[in-house]
Amino acid sequence: MFFARRSDGAFLARRRPAYGLLASTVELPGTPWTSAGRQGELADVGPVTASWRRLPGTVEQVFTHFALTLTVYAGSFEGGAPDGHFWVTPEAVGEAGFSSAMRKAVEHALRRG
């Protein structure tokens, strides 16, 4: 997951597809979820160009049929939101439509980022 934050505290988010797991909920941008995990460097897949740094620890969520472990990368970005993304303020997290798994990821990023 990528936690791209502006100097005013807002961070980038996007809406998940209208189908599948956590359909239409809001999430931090990230790579597809796979059982193999992400391989290689992340600079080429982040939602914006930033100096990404891996935050310590991980975020865990257990679903009925699998456990999800998320690694969060943080970076600063002052430009406009790319297509399909929008800015969310920390105060709006509760009303924005994040799933419980994504709220955990946001809380993790706010504490450690």
C-alpha positions as CSV (number, residue, x, y, z in Angstrom):
1,M,0.0,0.0,0.0
2,F,1.2,3.5,-0.7
3,F,0.5,6.4,1.7
4,A,1.2,9.5,-0.4
5,R,0.7,12.5,1.9
6,R,0.6,16.3,1.2
7,S,2.1,18.8,3.6
8,D,-1.5,19.7,4.7
9,G,-2.0,16.1,6.0
10,A,-4.3,14.9,3.2
11,F,-3.3,11.6,1.6
12,L,-4.2,9.8,-1.7
13,A,-6.9,7.2,-1.9
14,R,-8.9,5.5,-4.6
15,R,-12.1,3.4,-4.9
16,R,-11.9,-0.4,-5.4
17,P,-13.7,-1.9,-8.3
18,A,-17.4,-2.5,-8.0
19,Y,-16.9,-6.3,-7.9
20,G,-14.8,-8.7,-5.9
21,L,-13.4,-8.5,-2.4
22,L,-14.2,-5.2,-0.6
23,A,-16.1,-4.0,-3.7
24,S,-16.5,-0.2,-4.0
25,T,-14.8,0.6,-0.7
26,V,-12.1,3.2,-0.5
27,E,-8.4,2.1,-0.2
28,L,-4.9,3.3,-0.2
29,P,-3.4,2.8,-3.6
30,G,-1.4,-0.4,-3.9
31,T,-0.4,-3.4,-6.0
32,P,-2.7,-6.3,-6.6
33,W,-3.1,-8.8,-3.7
34,T,-1.5,-12.1,-4.4
35,S,-0.3,-15.1,-2.4
36,A,3.2,-14.6,-3.8
37,G,3.7,-11.1,-2.5
38,R,5.3,-8.2,-4.4
39,Q,8.7,-8.8,-5.9
40,G,11.2,-6.2,-6.9
41,E,11.3,-2.4,-6.5
42,L,8.2,-0.3,-5.9
43,A,9.3,3.0,-7.4
44,D,7.8,2.0,-10.8
45,V,4.4,1.1,-9.4
46,G,3.5,3.8,-6.9
47,P,0.6,6.0,-7.8
48,V,2.8,9.1,-8.0
49,T,6.5,9.8,-8.1
50,A,7.9,10.0,-4.6
51,S,10.7,8.9,-2.5
52,W,9.0,5.9,-1.0
53,R,10.1,4.4,2.3
54,R,8.9,1.2,3.9
55,L,7.2,1.8,7.2
56,P,8.1,-0.5,10.1
57,G,5.7,-3.3,10.8
58,T,2.8,-4.7,8.8
59,V,-1.0,-4.5,8.8
60,E,-2.9,-7.8,9.3
61,Q,-6.5,-8.6,8.5
62,V,-8.1,-12.0,8.7
63,F,-10.9,-12.8,6.3
64,T,-13.0,-16.0,6.4
65,H,-10.9,-17.7,3.8
66,F,-7.5,-16.1,4.0
67,A,-5.2,-13.8,6.0
68,L,-4.0,-10.6,4.4
69,T,-0.7,-8.9,5.4
70,L,-0.1,-5.4,4.0
71,T,3.2,-3.6,3.9
72,V,2.8,0.2,3.8
73,Y,5.2,2.6,2.0
74,A,5.1,6.3,2.8
75,G,6.1,9.3,0.7
76,S,5.4,13.0,0.3
77,F,3.7,14.4,-2.7
78,E,2.4,17.9,-3.5
79,G,0.9,17.6,-6.9
80,G,-2.6,16.9,-8.1
81,A,-4.3,13.6,-7.6
82,P,-3.8,11.2,-10.5
83,D,-6.7,9.9,-12.5
84,G,-8.9,7.6,-10.3
85,H,-7.5,8.9,-7.1
86,F,-8.6,11.6,-4.6
87,W,-7.4,13.3,-1.5
88,V,-8.7,12.4,2.0
89,T,-8.0,14.2,5.2
90,P,-7.3,12.2,8.4
91,E,-10.4,13.7,9.9
92,A,-12.6,12.3,7.1
93,V,-11.3,8.6,7.3
94,G,-14.4,7.5,9.3
95,E,-16.9,8.8,6.7
96,A,-14.8,8.2,3.5
97,G,-15.8,4.5,3.0
98,F,-12.6,2.7,4.0
99,S,-13.0,-1.0,4.9
100,S,-11.8,-2.1,8.3
101,A,-8.6,-3.5,6.7
102,M,-7.9,-0.2,5.0
103,R,-8.7,1.8,8.1
104,K,-6.0,-0.3,9.8
105,A,-3.6,0.6,7.0
106,V,-4.4,4.3,7.3
107,E,-4.0,4.3,11.1
108,H,-0.7,2.4,10.7
109,A,0.6,5.0,8.2
110,L,-0.6,7.9,10.3
111,R,1.2,6.5,13.4
112,R,4.4,5.5,11.7
113,G,4.6,7.6,8.6
